[in-house]
Each structure stands twice: as structure tokens, then as C-alpha cells.
Amino acid sequence: MNTDTQHDAQYAWKHKDLLDVSQLDKDDVQHLLDLAVSFQEINNRSVKKVPTLKGKTVILFFAENSTRTKTSFDVAAKRLSADTFSLSKSGSSINKGETLKDTGLTLQAMHPDVIVIRHSSSGAAEYLSKLLPCSIVNGGDGWHAHPTQALLDSYALRTVWGPDFTGKTLLILGDIEHSRVARSNLYLLNLLGAKVRLCSPRTLLPRQCGQWDCEVYTDINEALKGVDAVMCLRLQLERQEAGLLPDLSEYSRRYCLTKERLALANPGAYVLHPGPMNRGYEIADDVADSKQCLVLDQVSAGVAVRMAVLYLLGTRNDHLPA
């Protein structure tokens, strides 16, 4: 695959950063996902490496814990032959009181091409994007956004639904209030033509969700009727205030996605989860381990999608005149 000629000749990527899926139009998304298909072909080879970003530097600045996102960005960058360096909150001067501004300026002094940041504060990625000339990728900021997660979720669905989501309905089930994944997926799925439903206990529904482009439910059985896919969300207990969930076993009894409940959806409905899964609370074992579950497909899609993102941002200035 000649990535440079195959894609750049047909499309001009106009974004310095990837902060949220709301900055993308449908053409941007389809181009990025098409590019990810090409990179997925590389991931299926015996030798999973191309020299596309040789000489480029990607810094992974994760001030929150992460397994899937951090690892897949690292793998994605290395498969494109970029140099990667990781920085966590516990190993940085943030623990000594250094501000995000000073940390960002310190990293920029090392002349990276891309910084991927995960941070507990909503807007942290946007703040760095205005401060630094290098490209910034939002790896998740507070409750706000997680653009690459939404993109990889759509990629996984595209492999089973095809590129046109029109006529499809997806239910996002669980802790909507504290989920940046739900917010990014709601926008992106609507953009691609799908209808979206939300289902959660009333205490875990955002106050403004009635203004969003979706249907809102508190009854899981009603919410599941006629859907083509269900996206379960992790219970983000670390972000919740006390009292929002009186009892985890009660939540499991009312909202855990079981095989019996999934039968209310359309035949063959797919199941997704951004991980990590709390089995028995959010999703039952027989659902998580079923053929309808796309969780491992999401992980695989994450590497291809993040390769596409790093390629688009890492090469954005390569063809500009000196």
C-alpha cells in the first residue's frame, strides 16, 4: 500500500489536532476510516511495520491511568516507525506541582510531532493545542470527549454494518453522566446516520440529555426493543459522587446486559464495550463471550484507527514548501 499517494492525492486533511469528533465532518470521518482499513491490512501482515513516520516523534502524556488507549497508541506509532516516549502523572513533575502549561512547554522543547494526552480535566487537550505548535490528540479529557474511541467503535461497527449506518439503531447503556465515550459516540453515530438511544438510571443521566439528538430511557427492556447494537459503558465509580448508585447489586439486577435481555434487541444485534468490563455488573459473561460481542474487534480497530490519526497529523506539514 502506498499510503502517501493513495490517500493524500484524493483528500486534503485540514486539522492540526484531533480534540473531539465534533470538529470533523462526514467526509473527514469516512476518509479517516478508509485510511484505517488500509492500516488494518498492515496489522494483518507477518511483518507489521512500515516506514511512514520514520524520524517523527510521538509523546504519550497520560495523566490518567490507561491500558487500551495508551498501549494502542504506542503500538500504532511504532508500526509506523515513529519514536515514542511515555510520560505518566506519577513519573512527571506534575506530582511536584508543575502546571499543565509548564509541562506542555517542556515537552514542546523536545520538538515532538504529536502529543497524545489523557487528562482528568475537561479541556486539557484543547488548552495544549492553543499553546503548542505540534499536533495534539485528545486521548480522553474528563467527562468531555474521547474522539479516537468513538472512531474505533464506528470502525468496528462498519466492519459488520458496512459504511452506511442509515436505518441502524444503537443503544448506549450505563453510566452516561460520567462518560466521555458516550458523548463522542452520540455525535459520531448521528453524523454517520444511525439513531441513538441512551439508557441509564435517572441519577446517571446528564441533566442536558433531553436536548441531545437521541431517545432517552430508564427502562432497559423498553430501550432494547428493536436495536441493532448495544454499547455497554463502564461504571465510573471513581468519578461519581456518593449516593448516585445506592447498591451495585441493584444496578446489576436492573441494568446488566444479559442474554435474556439482549434477546429483546433485533436478531443478531452486536455488543460493544470500551473496556475495562466489569463482568456481572455491566455485562454478563455469556454476552461478553458471545459471537455477537465486538470487544476484541474494538481493540484491534483501535490500533488501525490510531495509526490513521497519527499518520494524518504526523505528515500534515511534510508537503509544505520550505
N, C-alpha and C positions, 0 to 999 in steps of 0.2 A: 504494500500500500504506500503510495506516495502522498502522504498527508498534506504537505505544503501545496502541491499543485491541485490535488483533487478537490480540496475544500476552499482554500483561500481564493482561488480564481473565480469561485462562484458566490462567495459571500464575504462581506466586509464586517468583521466584528467591531463594534463601536464602544465597547465598555472597558474602562481601565480596571474596574474592580467588579467583584460579584458579592454584593451585600445582601440582596434579597431577590426573590424571584419576581417581585413586583416591578423591578427595573427592566425586565425582559418582556419583549412582545412574542407573539406566537412564532414568528419566523426565527427569532433568536433561539427559542426553545427547541424547535424542530431541527435547526442546524446543529445545535449542541448535541442533541440526542442522536442525530445521524452520525456525527463525528464519533460519539461514544460507541456506536455499532462497529465502526472501523477499529477502534482501540480494543474492543472486546475480542476481535479476531486475533489481535496480537496476544492477548491474555490466554488464548487457547493454544498458542504455539508451544513447541517444546522449549524454544529459547524466547523468553518473554521480555525482550528488551530492544528498543530502537534508539538511535542517537538524536532524536528530535530536539531535546532540550539540553544537549551536551554543552557544558560551560555555564549553564544557568544555575541559580541558587534559590532554593525554596526553604524558608524558615517556618517551622511548625511551632507556633506560640500558643500553647494550650494552658490557660489559667484555670480551667476546669478539667476534671477527670474525663477521660475518653479512651475507649478501646477501638471501636469500629472506625470512627471518623479519623482519628489520628493515624491509626495503622494503615487505613486505605489511602490516605493522602501520601503517606510515606512510601508505600508500595507504588502508587501511581507515579510519583515523581521519579523514583528510582528506575521504573520501567521505561521512562522517557529519558533516562540518563542524566537527570539533574542531580546536583549535590543537595542533600537535605541536612538540616540541623534542627534539633528539637530543643524547646525551652518550655519548662513547666513552672507553675507558680512556686512549687516547693524548692525548685532549684534556681530561682531567679531572685533579683534584688527587690521584687515586689514584696516579698516577705520582710524586707528591711525598711519598707515604707516608700520605695520608689514609685513615682506616679506612672500611669499608663503613658503619658506624654514622654517622659524621660526614657522609659523602656523602649518605646517606639523609635525615638531618635537614636538611641544606642544601636538598635537593630539596623536602622537605615544606614548608619555609618559603616556597616559591613557590606553595603551595596547589594542587598538581595534583589532578585527579580520579582519574587512573590512572597508575601507573608500570609500564612493561614492562621487565623486567630479564633480561639474559642474563649469566651469570657462570660462571667456571670452577670455583667451589666449590659442591659439592652442599649444598643447604640455604640458599643465599644469599637466594632469594626468600622462603622461609618466615621467615627472620630479619627481613627488612624488613617482612613482613606483620604481625609481632608488635610491631614498633617504630613503625610509621606508621599513621595513621588512613585514608589514602587506599587505594584498591584496588591490589593488586599482581598482575601477571600474570607467570608464570614463562615466559620465552622460551627456557628451556633452562638447567639448572644442573648442571655437572659431568657425571657419569655417571648422574645421578639421574632426571630427568624432563624431558619436553618435551610438555606437555599439548596445546597448540594444533596441533602436528604430528600427533599421534595423532588428534585430532578432524578435521583436514582430510583425513587419509588415509581415515578412515571415511566422510567425506562423499564423497570421490571413489569409493570402493567402493559406496556407497549409490546413486550415480547409475547404476551398471551392475548391481548386485545387487538393488536395492530395499531397503527399510528392515529387512527380516528377514534376518539373517545365518545363521540356523539351517541346519545342513547344509553350510555352506561351510567350506573348509579353506584357510588361508593359511600359506605358508612365509616365515619371516623368515631371510634368508640373508646371512651375512657376519660382521662384527666385532661379535658380541653383547656381549662383555665390556665394551667401552667405549661402548656405545650407549644413551643416554637415550631415543632414539626406539624402540628395541626394547622397553624396559621399559614405556613408556607404551602402546605399541600392544598388547603382550601383555595388559595389563589390560583395555583398552577393547574389543578384539576378543572376548575371553572374555565380557565384560559384554553384548555385543550378540549373543552366541550362536554365534560362529564357533569353530572348532577351530584351534589354532595349533601350528605346528611351528617349531623352531629348527634351523638347520644352520650349522656353523662348524668350522674346525679346532679340535682339542681345546684348544690354547693360547689360543683366543679365546672360549672358553665360560666363563661365570661358575661358580665352584665351587658356588654355591647353586642353579643352574638345574635340578637334579634335583628340587628341591622346588617348582618353579613348575608352573602348570597348563598344561602343553604337552608335546609329544613332542620329544625331542632327538636329533639325528642328527649324524654327522660325514661320512657318505657322501652327497654331493649327489644322486646318481642315485636312491638309495632315498628320500631326503627329498622329491624332486619328484613321485614317483608319486601320482597322484590328487588333486593340489592344484588349487584354483580360482584362486589368485593367488599371486604371489611378490613379496615386498618385499626388494629388494637394499639393503644398507647400505654406506655409505662406509667404507673402511678408514681409521680414525682414527689415522694414524701419529704424529700429534703427541701423542696420549695414551698410546701404547704404550711399554712397556719394551723395551729392546733384546733381540733374540733370540726374540720371540714369533712373528715371521714370518721364517724364515731367508732367504727369497727371494721377491720379488714375482712373478716369472715362474712360480714353482712354485705360488703361490696362484692365479694366473690359470689355470694348467693344471688345477687341481683344483676350483676353486670359481667361476670366471667363468660367469655365466648366458649360455649360447649358445643359438642357435636349435635346435640338436640336443638340448640338454638340456631346453629348455622343452617340447619335443615329448613328454617323459615325463609332463608335467602333463596335467590334463584339457583336452580341446579348447577353445580359446578362452580359456585361462587368462590373467588380466591380470597386468601387471607394474608395480610401483611402485618408486620410489626417492626418498628425501627430499632428495637432492642435497647438494653437487655430485657429479655422477657421474664416476668415474674409468673412462672407457671403456677396454675391453680388459683391465682387471683385475677389476672387479666385474660388469660388464655389457658384452656385445658390441654393436657398432654396429648390427647387423641386428635386435637385440632392442630396443635403446633407441629406434630409429627406426621400430619396427613399430606397426601399428594397435592392438596389444594393450597397448602401453605407455601408462600413465596419468600420466606425469610432468608434462606440461603441464596436465593436468586437476587435479593436486595443487596446482600453483602458483595456478591460478585459484580453486580451492576455498579456498586459504589466505586470500585477501582476504575472501571471503564469511564464512568461519568466524570470522576475527578481527574483522570488523565485528560479528558477533553477540556475541562475547565483550565487546568494548568497549561495545556498547550495553547489555548486561545489567549490567555493572559500573558504567558511567558514569552510568546512570539509576537506580541502586538506591535512592538517597535522595530522588529527586525527588517522590515522593508521600507522604513522611512529614510529619506535622504539624510546624509550626514550633515 
